[in-house]
């Protein structure tokens, strides 16, 4: 894992290496935002991952987040501070559910328990174009990293961001396909 992180660090960039206005704003106003939000009082002091999820929800101002039943409770709590969280068991249940993911922009949180590569194509086809799919622990195993690389290669994905622990996928139709490796 340490060697993997060193390789990531060598290839990654910060806001100075980003030429996409959308990603530059995301990095400077969300990823690297150092405001001490009032909501941080409700999060563990050293929990930078939960704070990142809160900032992501605050930056995009999503009305709702779709979260798996198996989500880390700290992450669920962080997302619930900014958005309405709707739990799901599988990607199929999410796609076929009564809460249509195609109607409004949403944050869709996936982890290794819910990441089903054969269902991801359907999920992406049903997502609203301004939704964000965030995937936890994309480098935890070789299999997960391989899945991440397959997902970011989908034609519908225009922007992907590898932040070592997190992977973010965007379906922005107005932007050319581009992949970023960003340090948090």
C-alpha positions in Angstrom: 0.0 0.0 0.0 2.9 2.4 0.8 4.4 1.8 -2.6 1.0 2.4 -4.2 0.7 5.7 -2.4 4.2 6.8 -3.4 3.3 6.1 -7.1 0.0 8.0 -6.6 1.8 11.0 -5.0 4.3 11.2 -7.8 1.6 11.3 -10.6 -0.9 13.4 -8.7 -1.5 17.1 -9.0 -2.9 19.9 -6.9 -4.9 22.9 -8.1 -1.9 24.2 -10.0 -1.8 21.2 -12.4 -5.5 21.4 -13.3 -6.6 23.1 -16.5 -10.4 22.3 -16.4 -12.4 25.2 -14.9 -14.9 22.7 -13.4 -12.2 20.6 -11.7 -10.2 23.7 -10.7 -13.2 25.1 -8.8 -14.0 21.8 -7.2 -10.4 21.4 -6.0 -10.0 24.9 -4.7 -13.5 25.5 -3.3 -14.1 22.0 -2.0 -11.1 19.6 -1.8 -8.8 22.2 -0.3 -11.3 24.4 1.5 -10.1 25.0 5.0 -13.1 26.8 6.5 -14.0 25.4 9.9 -17.7 24.7 9.2 -20.1 24.7 12.2 -21.1 21.2 11.1 -17.6 19.9 11.9 -18.6 20.1 15.6 -20.8 17.0 14.9 -17.9 15.1 13.4 -14.9 13.4 15.0 -12.1 16.0 15.3 -9.5 14.0 13.2 -11.9 12.4 10.7 -10.8 14.1 7.5 -12.7 11.7 5.3 -16.1 12.6 6.9 -15.2 16.3 6.6 -14.4 15.8 3.0 -17.8 14.2 2.4 -19.5 17.0 4.2 -17.6 19.6 2.1 -18.6 17.7 -1.1 -22.3 17.8 -0.2 -22.0 21.4 0.8 -20.2 22.4 -2.5 -22.7 20.6 -4.8 -25.8 21.4 -2.6 -27.4 18.0 -3.5 -30.9 17.5 -2.2 -30.3 13.9 -1.6 -27.6 11.3 -1.3 -28.0 7.6 -2.1 -26.0 5.6 0.4 -25.6 1.8 0.8 -26.9 0.1 3.9 -23.3 -0.9 4.7 -21.9 2.6 4.8 -19.5 3.6 7.5 -21.7 5.4 10.2 -19.3 8.4 10.3 -19.6 8.9 6.6 -23.4 8.6 6.8 -23.6 11.1 9.5 -21.4 13.6 7.6 -23.5 13.3 4.5 -26.7 13.6 6.5 -25.6 17.0 7.8 -26.0 18.5 4.4 -28.4 16.2 2.4 -31.2 13.8 2.8 -29.7 10.3 2.8 -31.7 7.5 1.1 -30.3 4.0 1.8 -30.2 1.2 -0.7 -29.0 -2.5 -0.7 -27.8 -3.1 -4.3 -27.3 -1.1 -7.4 -30.2 -2.9 -9.0 -32.4 -1.8 -6.1 -31.2 1.8 -6.6 -31.9 1.8 -10.4 -35.3 0.1 -10.0 -36.3 2.0 -6.8 -39.1 4.5 -6.3 -36.6 7.3 -5.9 -35.7 8.0 -9.5 -32.0 8.9 -9.7 -32.5 10.5 -13.1 -34.8 13.3 -12.0 -32.4 15.5 -10.0 -28.7 15.7 -9.4 -27.6 13.5 -6.5 -24.6 12.1 -4.8 -24.4 8.3 -5.1 -22.0 6.7 -2.6 -20.7 3.2 -3.5 -18.4 1.0 -1.5 -16.9 -2.5 -2.1 -20.1 -4.1 -0.8 -22.3 -2.4 -3.4 -19.9 -2.0 -6.3 -21.3 -4.4 -8.9 -19.5 -3.9 -12.2 -22.2 -5.7 -14.2 -24.8 -3.2 -12.9 -22.7 -0.1 -13.1 -23.5 0.5 -16.8 -27.2 0.5 -16.0 -26.7 2.9 -13.0 -24.7 5.3 -15.1 -27.3 5.2 -17.9 -30.0 6.2 -15.3 -28.1 8.9 -13.5 -28.9 12.6 -13.8 -26.2 14.3 -15.8 -25.2 16.5 -12.8 -24.9 13.6 -10.3 -21.7 12.6 -8.7 -20.8 8.9 -8.1 -18.2 8.6 -5.3 -16.5 5.3 -4.7 -14.8 4.5 -1.4 -11.4 2.7 -1.2 -10.6 2.5 -5.0 -7.1 1.3 -4.2 -7.8 -1.1 -1.3 -7.2 -4.2 -3.5 -6.0 -4.8 -7.1 -9.5 -5.9 -8.0 -11.1 -2.7 -6.8 -8.5 -0.6 -8.7 -9.1 -2.6 -11.8 -12.9 -2.0 -11.4 -12.2 1.7 -10.9 -10.2 1.8 -14.2 -13.1 0.0 -16.0 -15.6 2.5 -14.6 -13.7 5.6 -15.6 -13.4 4.2 -19.1 -17.2 4.2 -19.7 -18.2 6.5 -22.5 -20.8 8.3 -20.3 -18.1 9.3 -17.8 -16.7 12.6 -18.8 -14.6 13.5 -15.7 -13.0 11.1 -13.2 -10.9 12.0 -10.2 -8.6 9.6 -8.4 -8.0 11.0 -5.0 -6.3 7.7 -3.8 -8.9 6.8 -1.1 -11.9 8.2 -3.1 -12.8 7.9 -6.8 -15.3 10.5 -8.2 -17.2 10.0 -11.4 -19.0 12.8 -13.3 -21.4 12.6 -16.2 -21.0 16.2 -17.4 -22.1 16.1 -21.1 -20.6 19.6 -21.8 -17.1 18.5 -21.0 -14.6 16.5 -22.9 -13.5 13.2 -21.3 -10.6 13.8 -18.9 -9.1 11.9 -15.9 -7.4 13.7 -13.0 -5.2 12.4 -10.2 -5.6 14.9 -7.3 -4.0 14.9 -3.9 -6.3 15.7 -1.0 
